[in-house]
Amino acid sequence: MMSKLKVTDNCRPGFVIIGRNEGDRLKQCLKSVTAYASPVVYVDSGSTDGSVEYARTLGVQVVELDLSIPFTAARARNAGFSRLIDLYPALNYVQFVDGDCEVVSGWVENAQNFLDSDDTVAVVCGRRRERYPEKTIYNFLCDIEWDTPVGEAMACGGDAMMRVNVLQQVNGFRDDLIAGEEPELCVRIRQAGFRIWRLDQEMTLHDAAMTKFSQWWQRSKRAGYAFALGASIHGNLPERHWVKETRRAQIWTAGVLIPTFLFVLLFGYSGLLILGIYPLQVVRLALKSELQGVRNWQWAFYTVLGKFPEIVGQFTLFKNRMFRNRETLIEYKQG
C-alpha cells in the first residue's frame, strides 16, 4: 500500500487521469493514485465499460467530455486540469497519468521532492515500463521505447508531474493536436525558460495490450503523424523539433524506393539490388544495439520496418491539410 502524503493542500500534488474503455487497466490506475491523500480527477471520453461509475465509487471527480467536439488526449488533459484547479486552486503540482498506467509506489513523493528542490525544473518524469513485455514483441518494443536517457530531457510522455503555475503560464496543452501533444507542450515550457527532467526511477507500469501486427502498424503510423505535426509547428531553428525523425522516415522510404524504381527502369531487375540496404541496416542496428539474443534482431527489424507506417502517418497529415479533412485519432488499442 502506498503511503499517503502528509502535506498541506498547497503542497500536495493533484492527479489528472484520462481514459476510455480501459476496464481493469483503469481500475489499477485509480487504485494506485487514490491511495494518496490527494485530489483526483478522471476525464472520460465516452466509455461504455462502466469506467465512469467505477471512478465515482472511489470518490474521484469525473469529467465526461462532450463527444460532439472532436476528442484529443490534449483536450482531455486540459479539461481535467481545469476541473482540478477549479476545485483546488492552491495546488502547486499536478501528476498526469494515462488510464492504462499504474503509478509505482514511491514515485509521487520523490517527484515532488525533486520539484521542491529545483524551481528551474517545471516537469519531472521517470521510467515507464511495460507490464507484460514478454507477452508479445509489440509490448517489448514499447518497453524499449520508454527506456530513454535520464537527466535533463527535451520532452516527457503522458505520465509526468508538472508545476501548476508553469502549465498555466504556457496555456496548457494544445487541444487540437491528435498526437505528440506532450513534446509540443515541453517545447513551449523550455521556451519559457524552464527545464524538463527525467529521474532514474520507476514511475508507472503501462499496459500497451498489443497482440497484433495491425496494432503495431497503427501505433507507428501515429508516431509518424506526430513527428510531421511537431515539425510543422516547431521545426524552425533553434528547436528543429522532430525534423530529424520526420526526414529519417522520408529517407528510408521514398529515398530508397524512388531510386530503386528508376534503376529498375534503366537497368532492369538488377536495380532491385538497391533494396539490399534494408537488411544491411537491420544488421547494422542489431550489431550496434546493447540488447541480447533474438530480441535484438527483432528490435532492429521493426525499427527499419517502422519507417513505412511512419511515412503513411506523414502522408495522412499532408492529405488532411490539403483537403481540409477533419483530423481524427489514430488508435491502436482494442477496447
C-alpha positions as CSV (number, residue, x, y, z in Angstrom):
1,M,0.0,0.0,0.0
2,M,1.3,3.4,-0.9
3,S,1.9,5.9,1.9
4,K,-0.3,8.9,2.0
5,L,1.3,12.3,1.5
6,K,1.1,14.2,4.8
7,V,1.5,17.7,3.4
8,T,-0.7,20.8,3.3
9,D,-3.2,21.3,0.5
10,N,-1.0,23.8,-1.4
11,C,2.0,21.4,-1.4
12,R,0.4,18.1,-2.3
13,P,0.1,17.1,-6.0
14,G,-3.2,16.5,-7.6
15,F,-3.9,13.8,-10.2
16,V,-5.4,14.0,-13.7
17,I,-6.2,10.7,-15.3
18,I,-7.6,10.3,-18.8
19,G,-9.1,7.2,-20.4
20,R,-11.7,5.4,-22.4
21,N,-12.8,1.8,-22.0
22,E,-9.7,0.9,-20.2
23,G,-11.5,-1.6,-18.0
24,D,-9.3,-3.3,-15.4
25,R,-6.3,-1.2,-16.5
26,L,-8.2,1.9,-15.3
27,K,-9.1,0.2,-12.0
28,Q,-5.4,-0.5,-11.3
29,C,-4.6,3.1,-12.3
30,L,-7.2,4.6,-10.0
31,K,-6.3,2.4,-7.0
32,S,-2.7,3.4,-7.4
33,V,-3.5,7.1,-7.1
34,T,-6.4,7.1,-4.6
35,A,-4.0,5.5,-2.1
36,Y,-2.7,9.1,-1.7
37,A,-4.4,11.8,0.3
38,S,-4.6,13.9,-2.9
39,P,-7.4,15.1,-5.2
40,V,-8.0,13.0,-8.3
41,V,-9.9,14.0,-11.5
42,Y,-10.7,11.3,-14.1
43,V,-11.6,12.5,-17.6
44,D,-13.7,10.0,-19.6
45,S,-14.2,10.2,-23.3
46,G,-17.3,8.1,-23.9
47,S,-16.5,4.8,-22.1
48,T,-19.1,2.1,-22.2
49,D,-17.4,-0.3,-19.8
50,G,-18.5,1.3,-16.5
51,S,-15.4,3.3,-16.1
52,V,-17.3,6.5,-15.0
53,E,-19.4,4.6,-12.5
54,Y,-16.3,2.8,-11.0
55,A,-14.4,6.1,-10.7
56,R,-17.2,7.7,-8.8
57,T,-17.4,4.8,-6.3
58,L,-13.8,5.7,-5.3
59,G,-14.8,9.3,-4.7
60,V,-13.0,10.5,-7.8
61,Q,-14.1,13.7,-9.5
62,V,-15.3,12.8,-13.0
63,V,-15.3,14.9,-16.2
64,E,-17.3,13.4,-19.1
65,L,-16.2,15.1,-22.3
66,D,-18.7,16.4,-24.8
67,L,-18.2,14.0,-27.7
68,S,-19.8,16.4,-30.2
69,I,-16.4,18.2,-30.0
70,P,-13.5,16.3,-31.6
71,F,-11.7,14.3,-29.0
72,T,-8.0,14.6,-28.3
73,A,-5.9,13.5,-25.3
74,A,-4.7,17.1,-25.1
75,R,-8.2,18.3,-24.7
76,A,-8.9,15.7,-22.1
77,R,-5.9,16.7,-20.0
78,N,-6.8,20.3,-20.2
79,A,-10.3,19.6,-19.1
80,G,-9.1,17.5,-16.2
81,F,-6.5,20.1,-15.2
82,S,-9.2,22.9,-15.3
83,R,-11.5,21.0,-13.1
84,L,-8.7,20.1,-10.7
85,I,-7.6,23.7,-10.3
86,D,-11.2,25.0,-10.0
87,L,-11.7,22.7,-7.0
88,Y,-8.2,23.0,-5.5
89,P,-6.7,26.4,-6.6
90,A,-3.8,26.2,-4.1
91,L,-2.2,23.1,-5.7
92,N,1.4,23.5,-6.8
93,Y,1.8,20.3,-8.8
94,V,-0.3,18.1,-11.0
95,Q,0.6,14.5,-11.9
96,F,-0.8,13.4,-15.3
97,V,-1.4,9.7,-15.8
98,D,-2.8,7.8,-18.7
99,G,-5.6,5.4,-17.8
100,D,-3.7,2.3,-18.8
101,C,-0.9,3.0,-16.4
102,E,-0.4,2.2,-12.7
103,V,1.6,4.7,-10.6
104,V,4.5,2.9,-8.9
105,S,4.9,3.2,-5.1
106,G,7.3,6.0,-4.1
107,W,7.2,7.9,-7.4
108,V,5.0,10.7,-6.3
109,E,6.9,11.6,-3.2
110,N,10.3,11.6,-5.0
111,A,9.0,13.5,-7.9
112,Q,7.5,16.2,-5.6
113,N,10.7,16.4,-3.6
114,F,12.7,16.9,-6.8
115,L,10.5,19.7,-7.9
116,D,10.7,21.2,-4.4
117,S,14.5,21.2,-4.6
118,D,14.8,22.9,-8.0
119,D,12.5,25.7,-9.2
120,T,14.0,25.8,-12.7
121,V,12.5,22.4,-13.4
122,A,8.9,22.5,-14.5
123,V,8.3,18.9,-15.5
124,V,9.7,15.7,-14.0
125,C,9.1,12.2,-15.2
126,G,10.6,8.8,-14.6
127,R,10.8,5.3,-16.1
128,R,7.6,4.0,-17.6
129,R,7.7,0.2,-18.0
130,E,5.5,-2.2,-19.9
131,R,3.6,-4.5,-17.5
132,Y,3.8,-7.5,-19.9
133,P,6.8,-7.0,-22.2
134,E,7.3,-10.8,-22.5
135,K,3.9,-11.4,-23.9
136,T,4.4,-10.1,-27.4
137,I,7.1,-8.5,-29.5
138,Y,5.0,-5.4,-29.8
139,N,4.8,-4.9,-26.0
140,F,8.6,-5.5,-25.8
141,L,9.1,-2.8,-28.4
142,C,7.1,-0.3,-26.3
143,D,9.2,-1.2,-23.3
144,I,12.3,-0.4,-25.2
145,E,10.8,2.9,-26.4
146,W,10.2,4.0,-22.8
147,D,13.9,3.4,-21.9
148,T,15.1,6.9,-22.5
149,P,18.2,8.7,-21.0
150,V,17.9,10.2,-17.5
151,G,18.8,13.7,-16.6
152,E,17.7,16.9,-18.4
153,A,15.4,16.0,-21.3
154,M,13.7,17.6,-24.3
155,A,10.3,16.2,-23.5
156,C,8.1,13.9,-21.4
157,G,5.4,11.5,-22.2
158,G,1.8,11.2,-21.0
159,D,2.8,10.4,-17.4
160,A,4.6,13.3,-15.7
161,M,4.4,15.7,-12.8
162,M,4.2,19.4,-13.7
163,R,4.2,22.7,-11.9
164,V,0.7,24.2,-12.0
165,N,1.8,27.8,-12.4
166,V,4.1,27.0,-15.4
167,L,1.4,24.9,-17.1
168,Q,-1.0,27.9,-16.7
169,Q,1.7,30.3,-17.9
170,V,2.1,28.4,-21.2
171,N,-1.7,27.9,-21.6
172,G,-1.6,24.1,-21.2
173,F,-1.8,21.5,-24.0
174,R,-2.9,22.4,-27.5
175,D,-6.4,21.0,-27.7
176,D,-6.2,20.5,-31.5
177,L,-3.3,18.1,-31.5
178,I,-4.3,14.5,-32.1
179,A,-0.8,13.2,-31.4
180,G,2.5,14.4,-29.9
181,E,0.9,16.9,-27.5
182,E,3.3,16.3,-24.6
183,P,6.5,17.0,-26.5
184,E,4.9,20.1,-28.1
185,L,4.0,21.4,-24.7
186,C,7.5,20.8,-23.5
187,V,8.9,22.9,-26.3
188,R,6.9,25.8,-25.1
189,I,7.8,25.1,-21.4
190,R,11.5,25.2,-22.4
191,Q,11.0,28.3,-24.4
192,A,9.5,29.9,-21.3
193,G,12.9,29.3,-19.5
194,F,12.1,26.1,-17.6
195,R,13.6,22.6,-17.8
196,I,12.3,19.1,-18.2
197,W,13.9,16.3,-16.1
198,R,13.8,12.5,-16.2
199,L,14.7,10.7,-13.0
200,D,16.4,7.4,-12.8
201,Q,13.4,5.9,-11.0
202,E,10.4,3.7,-11.7
203,M,7.3,5.9,-12.4
204,T,4.5,3.9,-14.0
205,L,3.5,0.5,-15.3
206,H,1.9,0.7,-18.8
207,D,-0.2,-1.9,-20.4
208,A,0.0,-1.5,-24.2
209,A,-2.1,-4.7,-24.7
210,M,-0.7,-5.1,-28.3
211,T,-1.1,-8.5,-29.7
212,K,-1.5,-7.9,-33.4
213,F,0.8,-6.6,-36.2
214,S,-2.1,-4.2,-37.2
215,Q,-1.9,-2.6,-33.8
216,W,1.8,-2.0,-34.0
217,W,1.3,-0.6,-37.5
218,Q,-1.3,1.9,-36.3
219,R,0.8,3.0,-33.4
220,S,3.8,3.5,-35.7
221,K,1.6,5.4,-38.1
222,R,0.5,7.7,-35.3
223,A,4.2,8.3,-34.4
224,G,4.9,9.4,-38.0
225,Y,1.9,11.7,-37.9
226,A,3.1,13.2,-34.6
227,F,6.7,13.7,-35.9
228,A,5.4,15.5,-39.0
229,L,2.9,17.6,-37.0
230,G,5.5,18.6,-34.4
231,A,8.0,19.5,-37.2
232,S,5.3,21.7,-38.9
233,I,4.8,23.6,-35.6
234,H,8.3,23.9,-34.1
235,G,10.5,22.8,-37.0
236,N,12.4,26.0,-37.5
237,L,15.6,27.0,-35.7
238,P,16.5,26.8,-32.9
239,E,14.2,23.9,-32.0
240,R,14.1,21.8,-35.1
241,H,11.5,19.8,-33.2
242,W,11.1,16.3,-34.7
243,V,12.6,17.4,-38.1
244,K,15.3,14.7,-37.9
245,E,12.7,12.0,-37.1
246,T,10.4,13.2,-40.0
247,R,13.2,13.2,-42.5
248,R,14.6,9.9,-41.4
249,A,11.3,8.2,-42.4
250,Q,11.3,10.0,-45.7
251,I,14.9,9.0,-46.5
252,W,14.3,5.3,-45.6
253,T,11.1,5.0,-47.7
254,A,10.9,7.4,-50.6
255,G,14.6,8.0,-50.5
256,V,15.2,4.3,-51.3
257,L,12.1,3.2,-53.2
258,I,12.2,6.0,-55.8
259,P,15.8,5.4,-56.9
260,T,15.0,1.7,-56.9
261,F,12.1,2.3,-59.3
262,L,14.3,4.5,-61.6
263,F,17.2,2.0,-61.6
264,V,14.8,-0.9,-62.5
265,L,13.5,1.2,-65.4
266,L,17.1,1.9,-66.6
267,F,18.8,-1.4,-65.8
268,G,16.1,-4.0,-65.3
269,Y,15.7,-6.2,-62.3
270,S,19.3,-5.6,-61.2
271,G,18.1,-2.3,-59.9
272,L,16.3,-4.2,-57.1
273,L,19.8,-4.7,-55.5
274,I,19.3,-1.2,-54.0
275,L,16.7,-2.8,-51.7
276,G,19.6,-4.7,-50.0
277,I,20.2,-1.5,-48.0
278,Y,17.3,-2.6,-45.8
279,P,18.7,-5.9,-44.5
280,L,22.1,-4.2,-44.2
281,Q,20.5,-1.6,-42.0
282,V,18.9,-4.3,-39.8
283,V,22.3,-5.9,-39.4
284,R,23.9,-2.6,-38.5
285,L,21.3,-1.7,-35.9
286,A,21.4,-5.2,-34.4
287,L,25.2,-5.2,-34.0
288,K,25.1,-1.7,-32.6
289,S,22.4,-2.4,-30.0
290,E,23.1,-3.4,-26.5
291,L,20.1,-5.8,-26.4
292,Q,20.7,-9.6,-26.3
293,G,19.6,-12.6,-28.3
294,V,16.7,-12.8,-30.7
295,R,15.0,-9.7,-29.3
296,N,18.0,-7.7,-30.5
297,W,17.3,-8.7,-34.1
298,Q,13.6,-8.3,-33.7
299,W,14.0,-4.7,-32.5
300,A,16.3,-3.9,-35.4
301,F,13.9,-5.4,-37.9
302,Y,10.9,-3.5,-36.6
303,T,12.9,-0.3,-36.3
304,V,13.6,-0.4,-40.0
305,L,10.1,-1.6,-41.0
306,G,8.6,1.1,-38.8
307,K,9.6,3.8,-41.2
308,F,6.9,2.7,-43.6
309,P,3.9,3.2,-41.3
310,E,5.6,6.4,-40.2
311,I,5.6,7.7,-43.7
312,V,2.0,6.7,-44.1
313,G,1.3,8.8,-41.0
314,Q,3.1,11.8,-42.6
315,F,1.1,11.3,-45.8
316,T,-2.1,11.3,-43.7
317,L,-1.3,14.6,-42.2
318,F,-0.4,16.0,-45.6
319,K,-3.7,14.7,-47.1
320,N,-5.7,16.1,-44.2
321,R,-4.3,19.5,-44.6
322,M,-4.5,19.6,-48.4
323,F,-8.2,18.6,-48.4
324,R,-9.0,20.2,-45.1
325,N,-10.2,17.0,-43.7
326,R,-11.2,16.7,-40.0
327,E,-8.3,15.2,-38.1
328,T,-9.3,12.0,-36.3
329,L,-7.4,9.9,-33.7
330,I,-5.1,7.2,-35.0
331,E,-5.9,4.5,-32.4
332,Y,-4.3,1.1,-31.9
333,K,-5.7,-0.3,-28.6
334,Q,-8.6,-2.8,-28.7
335,G,-11.3,-1.8,-26.2
